[in-house]
Amino acid sequence: MAFISVIVPVFNREVYLREALDSILKQTRPADEIIVVDDGSTDGSGEVARSYRERVRCIPQANQGIGGARNTGIAAAQGDLIALLDSDDLWGKTKLERQCDTLSQHPELDFIFCRMISFSAPEADQPEQPSFNKEEMAACLASGLLARREVFTKTGPYETDLRVGEFVSWIGRTQELGLRYDILPEVLLYRRVHGGNSVHDKAAKIDYVRLLKRQLDRRRAASA
């Protein structure tokens, strides 16, 4: 039987973390371990994680960014299947069950996504919320993923010098390696949109340019 590890990186998301962890604990196919990587939070995120006692393992570290936090969690994980959940997102209760069953039934697949719906999370100090697509769509992002452990061995770690785009970069490497995935038709992820989402950081969007250059450089090197 598969052993599923769930990695939750968190940086100053005390207000959302409990909901995220509760959505893991309510899964119809329970996770075998839940690891929260507290990436240098200065709020009560670490205390929230530790309040779950033996149900959640909390690993504190100096701030390394979300890529570094995911790398720490994956290195510590015992599972042969690894799921990622951002600390401000929520899972539908059958997410792990459906994805685990699909990977079991389709050994040719290396990882699996689902579909998602985004929802707004108004904040008192940020009354103007970013615009977002309210339609159901494919959740080809970290919180929608369940992957075999060897996928991370093949791709290498997440990049730690990108504030945004580290998951896009990782997906690019999986495709360059010819790894295979599918997308379940069900909505199993609920993505919270708020002013603190890193994707809305205008200064960080230059990382996408750096990311594109790296991908082009790798493809040129491979074809040389």
N, C-alpha and C positions, 0 to 999 in steps of 0.2 A: 504494500500500500504506500502511496506517495506521502512524503513528509513535506508540508507546506510551511515555508517561512514568509512572514510578511514584514517588510521594512517600511518604517514611517519616519522620514526625516522631518525635523521640526526646528524652526527658528522663530521665536516670538509669536506663537500661534496659540497661546493659552486659551483664547476665547473660542477656538474651533476644535482643538485637539480632542476633547472628550467625545464630541459627536463622531469624529473620525474613528476613534478607537472602539466606541460602542458599535459602530456599523461593522467592524471586523468581528467583534465578539458575538454578534447576532447572526453570523453566517450559518446556513444550513449544513455546510461542510466546514467544520471549525478549522481554523489555522492551528498548526501544531506548535508554532512559536510566533510571538509578536515582538519585534525589536523596534523600539523608538530610539533614534539617534538624536540627542539634544545637541544641536549644532551651535553651542555658545549662546543660548537664549538668555536674555536679561529679564524676562518676565517669569511667570509661574509655569511655563510649559513643562519643565522637568518635574515639578511637584505633581502636576496632573498625571504625567506618565507613571511616576512612582506610586501614586495612590492606588493603582491597579494591582500592586504587590506582585504575587507570583504569576499573574496572568500576562504581565507585560515586563519585558526586560528593557531597562533604560540605560543607554550608553552615552555619557556626556563627553563632549570634546570641544576644543577651541573651534571657533567658527572657521569652516572651510568651504562654505557654500553647499548648495544642494547636491552637486555632483560628488563632493567629498563625503557628505553625510551618507549618501547611498552606497558609496564604496565601502565605508566603514561597516554599514549594516550587512551588506552582502558578504564581506569577509568574515563576519561573526556568525552568519547564518549557518544552520545545520541542514537545511532542507535541500531536497533534490528538485523541488519546484519553488520558485521565488516570485512573490508578488510585491508590488510597490504601491503605496498609497500616500499621496501628499496629505499633509496634516489639515488641510482645509477642505478636502473632498470627502464624499460619502459613497459607500458601496450599497447596491441592492443586495438583499439577503441571500440570493442564490448565486452570487458572482463566483465565488471559489468553487462551488459544486459544479456549476455548468462548465467552467473553464477546465477544471481538473478532469472531469469526465471526457471532455473533448480531446485533451492531450492524451489521455489513456486510450481512447478509441482510434486516434490518428497518430501513430508513432512517427509518421513522416513530418509532422509539424514540430517546429522548434519552440514556438511561442504562440500566444493567442491573445487577441484583444476582444472587446465587446463594443457596444454602442453606449452613448451617453446623452444626457440632457444637462445643460448649464442652467444655473439659477442664481439670482442676485442675492447678495448678502449686504444690506445697507449697514453702514457703520456711522456711529454718532459723530466721529471727527472727520468723516469723508462723505458728506451727504450726496455728492454727485458721483453716481456709480458709472463705471465704464460701460460703453455699449457692448452688446454681445449677441451672438446668434442664439435664438431661443429654440431653434429646430433640433430635433433628434439627429445625431450624426455619429460617425465612427469615432471611437475613443482610442485613437492611435497615439496615446500619450502614456506617461508613466503609471498613472493611477488605474488605467485600463488594462494593464499587462499582467499575464502570468507566463513565466518562462522556465524552461528547463535550466538547471544550474549551469550546464556546460556551455550554454549560450554566452554567459558572462565570461567564461574562460576564453572562449574564441574571440570575443570582441575586445577584450581588455576593459579596464575600468572607465568610468565616466570621466570626462574632462573636468578639471577643477578650476580652470581659469576662465570659464564662461559663466556669466550671470544668468543668461537665458540661452536656450538652444542646445544644452548638453544632451537632452533626450533625442532631439532631432539628429544630432551628430551620431549618437549611438545607433539609432535606426538606420542611418546611412551606412554604418559599418556592417550591420547585419545583412543589408542588401548586397554590399560589395562582396561579402563572404558567401552569398547564395543561400542564406538561411531562409526557412519557410515559415509563414505564419498565416493565420486566418482571423476573421472577425465574426464573432457571434452576432446573430440578428437581434438579440434582446438588449434593452437598456438596463445595464447593470452598474453604471457609474453616474453619479450626480456631481457635476463639477461646479464648485462654488466660485462665483465671480465677485471680486471686491477690489477696492483700490490698492490693496497691498500685493496683488498678483504680480510676480516678477515680469510677466509678459507685457504689463502696462507701463513698465519703467522705460521711458523714452531714451534715457541715456544708455541703458543696457542693450538696446536694439542694435547697436553697432556690432555686437557679438555675432549677429546673424551674418554679417559681411565676412567676419573672420572665419566663421564656420563654413561658409560657401567656399572660401579660398582653400581651406584645409581639404575639403572634399575634392575639389578640382586637382589639388596637388597630389593627393593619393591616387586618383585615377590616372593622372599623367605618369606617375611613377610606375603604376601597375602595367601600363601599356608600353612603357619604354623598352 
